[in-house]
Amino acid sequence: MTSTSSGERYRGELRYEGKAKRVYATADPHEYIVEFKDDATAFNGVKKAQIGGKGQINNAITAHLFPQLEAAGIPTHFIEQLSSTEQRVRAVTIIPVEVIVRNVAAGSFSKRLGIEEGTPLNHPVVEYCYKSDALGDPLINSDTALSLGWATEGQLLRIRELALKVRAFLVPYFEQRGVRLIDFKLEFGTTPDGAVILADEISPDTCRFWDSQTNEKLDKDRFRRDLGGVEDAYAEMLRRVTAPVDG
Ligand code: C5P
């Protein structure tokens, strides 16, 4: 894969740098450029490494999925892919509430509640976390978000509705591609006119993907848990996400 950067000529000042992405202003105040990095962190930045090709793969997977979510009635910030690692997006103010949707027990849910990983949940679980690197994105509830002014009641209702709509699209999408969507994390932003839209990314960094046949992990848990084969798992997910499906 080549690393072109046709977005460079549009890039203005760096507005935000997160663990996996940089966000740049552009000449148009309504648009940003997002650059996906190869940097990987886990355990709130304690574990750091580079995953070769990750920026390109996460950019490509997100650029493939977001227009389909948009077509399914979920408004997103995505405008177009600019280069192998960059995309043009609508400028939003990120709501500092990360939304996790769980279909199968895993990760922090299993640890917190003593439920064996892989236990199917008979109802989708929507969780909220406060987006704060300094605090390690702690679990909150909607009252906390309301009382601290991070989101309004209307925004929280909309976020939940959209998160479940994303789930309804993604679960069968991945199922058709031999992948179980165990859980995933979403971020939302507000536009100047007050609409809540899907932002950030959907990728092996932000989702748990298990192979439908073998339950092999095809996501960032391979890095978090030192399972090896990280790059191969990301490349395999890109292949499955973009491959045409029969029927
Ligand atoms: O670690 P935990 O089980 O809470 O993660 C649930 C899901 O949210 C996983 O798919 C994980 O990749 C994602 N996540 C994330 N960013 C975080 C925390 C979790 O993308 N800061």
Residues whose N, C-alpha, C, O or C-beta is under 5 A from the ligand:
A	BS01	C5P	I100 A106 G107 S108 F109 D137 D183 F184 K185 D205 T206 C207 R208
